[in-house]
Structure formats: structure tokens, C-alpha cells
Amino acid sequence: MADWKKELAKFAGRVETKLDEQRDRLGLTGGRVRRARIEAYRSFGCADRAYVRGRVLRGAPIASAGERDGALLNLASMLQRFESDEVPVARVRVHFPGGEHEVTADGEGYFECWFQPRPPFAPHALWHEVRMELAHPVEGEPHQALAHLLVPPEQSAFGVISDLDDTVVRTDVTSALRMMRNVFLQNARTRVPFPGVAAFYRALEKGAGPTPFNPIFYVSSSPWNLHDLLTEFLVLQKIPLGPLLLRDWGLTPQGVTPLGGNEDHKLESIRRIMGLFPALRFILIGDSGQEDPEIYLRAVREFPDRVLAVYIRNVHPRPERADTIRALALEVEAAGSALLLADDTLAAARHAAGRGWIAPGALAEIGAVTSADAPTAESGTEAVNRDLSTVGPS
């Protein structure tokens, strides 16, 4: 056997050992039945119409990350996430105020349900709980789960739709090797947010006026398999929680890849959010590594006067990407909004404070932790950004 094959076999054996350790940690002995359960995802709605989503899987959920978890245990946990044992065509009963719906999961175990609560959700609460019950298969006591559902107050001044990878958390999607290392060998405790993000998002959520709460929605191409990890990451980093709209990925002979079509996943999610809150304007936040600027331009065009500004974190090393975004910024401006390409969080925060969207006092906290956020490349952002003090809706 070639040396590299021997090393690969050793590595696979070590991973299998760590998988066994993880199962023991969760109390999953070899003879224990892996029962079906509901994994409920954070979702959203308004007072009289709401949406929940989840997945039916077998086996216990992944344990929360420990402070001493190493790379191999992180890898074992991640492989468990991607080797999820879904329950196709399971039936789930969704109980909501005034009624219930029974829905059938698809072939990957995913299900969703729109409903109209009667009476409507109380306006004084932000997060509501919706009970889900597994109607089929039933193995012993019927399994139940609670879905957490965000209902923003009518007084919200604006909403935020944000990407996650390389916008909130460092992922390095422009480098396949670094991306795989960050995703598979780290956990919710060791993954690193960009400096200032937590303070900036808290400032956006709070706003600058009497508004009690501005909702934040996370729309990402990350897989649903990471929903628990990303939620734990947001909590640990004190970044505001919000609904997560992710994608379906899985393990295939070609590796870890998206399953199903990827056509306009982010744009369809943005349409769903903005369509449910027709009176709410939004700030869109993303990065230059993939297609966020192009997608957000389409959103600006489709929803005239609904996008206050587009903030794009500059993570792309090639100067020609800045040239592309420069042209997109002009198109966003022509469509009635503004696009800012920012090397750090503080640049976006200053613009938001200047427009009255966050309190000026928040800049001190954001700036104090953003000094370590050095530019990732010779970005040419000054050439992209125009005088934004007179551009975009007020």
C-alpha cells in the first residue's frame, strides 16, 4: 500500500474512533434504537401569518461544543451532521394558536408549514413557540419539538438581511482548502467572527430612535446541517439571533456538495422575507467573495424604495472584482439605493450612523474592536465608493 494510502487509512481510523467517542458522549450505545426526531429551525412571521420549517432525522442531536474539543472531535461532529439519517415522507403535526396542520416531509426529511394563528400573535412578544409533533413514524412516546418563531413589532424602523460566511464569520470561501479547514476542523467556540460585527449588529437591532427592535434575518448558502452550530455560534459571540434560511447539502461521491438546484436561493429567500413584511425597508449585508452584490442589485430592482443600503465586506483578493462592484454600485445608485464596499465593519457602521440607522454612540464600541480588522487586500474600495452622504433613500 502506498504511503499516502496508509496515512489516509490511519486518518479514517482516527475519525471513526472520534465518531465512536461522540456517540458514547451522547449515550448512543450500539444496541440503542436511533429514534426519529424533529429538528426545528428558527423561522419568522407576522402577527396573522407565519412560517415554520424543520427536518425529521434519526438519532440524537449533536452535542454542544466543549472548550477542549480538538480538531478530530470537531471533524467527527461535522461528519455526523453531514451523514444525517433523514426520515423521508415523515408526517409532522404543527400546533399553532387556533388550529393545527399536518404536513409531509420530502425525500430528505424537510418540511415547512404556513399558517394563520387565531388569535394573532401577541404584539408584546418577539419570539413565539410553536409545538410540533411527529405523527409518523411513531416509535414509543410521540416525539415533540418547539419551533422558535420571530414576529417583529410593527414599529420596527427597518430590517436587516445578512449573509453569514465571510460576512459575519470568517470562512474563506475564496480558498477551498481554508474553507474546508474552517468548516470541518472548527466548532461554534473556535470559529471567528469579524471584529466589530457583534457590536454593529446589536446596534442595528436596537436602532437609533424609539424603535424597540429591528429584526435581523440570516440568508446563507451554508447547509441546513449547520443550523445548530451557527445558532450556537451567534449565541456565544453575542450576535443577535434571527431566523436562518440555509440550503440543503450532503455527502455525495463527489464530496460535500449542495443537493438540488441552487438557482437564486438567496434571492428567493429575500423575496420571501420582504414579501411578508411589505411595509418594512431593509439593509442588505454581504461580502464580495461570491455573488452577494449581484443578488442584492436584483433585490434593489425588484423592491423599489425598499432597500436602504447594501453593505459589502471586501474579502476578494483580485482587483478586478472591485472593478465589477464599482459598476454594480452605480447600478444600485441608479435604482435608488446605495452600495458601500467596506474593508472593515467600522466603515459600514459609520455610514449607518450617518444616516441615523444606528446610534452614534455605538461607533465607539464598534471601533474599539475593529482596529484588528485589517484590510484583506489592496481593495480599491475608495475608488468603488462615492460620496454616500448624498446617495440612497433617507
Sequence and secondary structure as in RCSB ss.txt:
>XXXX:A:sequence
MADWKKELAKFAGRVETKLDEQRDRLGLTGGRVRRARIEAYRSFGCADRAYVRGRVLRGAPIASAGERDGALLNL
ASMLQRFESDEVPVARVRVHFPGGEHEVTADGEGYFECWFQPRPPFAPHALWHEVRMELAHPVEGEPHQALAHLL
VPPEQSAFGVISDLDDTVVRTDVTSALRMMRNVFLQNARTRVPFPGVAAFYRALEKGAGPTPFNPIFYVSSSPWN
LHDLLTEFLVLQKIPLGPLLLRDWGLTPQGVTPLGGNEDHKLESIRRIMGLFPALRFILIGDSGQEDPEIYLRAV
REFPDRVLAVYIRNVHPRPERADTIRALALEVEAAGSALLLADDTLAAARHAAGRGWIAPGALAEIGAVTSADAP
TAESGTEAVNRDLSTVGPS
>XXXX:A:secstr
  HHHHHHHHHHHHHHHHHHHHHHHTT  TTS   EEEEEEEEEEETTEEEEEEEEEES       TT  HHHHH
HHHHHHHT EE TT EEEEEETTEEEEEE  TTSEEEEEE  SS   TT SEEEEEEEEEES  SS  EEEEEEE
   TT   EEEE  BTTTB   TTSHHHHHHHHHS  TTT  B TTHHHHHHHHHH SSS     EEEEEEEEGG
GHHHHHHHHHHTT     EEEE EEEETTEEEE S  TTHHHHHHHHHHHH TT  EEEEEETTTTHHHHHHHHH
HHSTT EEEEEEE     HHHHHHHHHHHHHHHHTT  EEEESSHHHHHHHHHHTTSS TTHHHHHHHHHTT   
SS   HHHH   GGGSS  
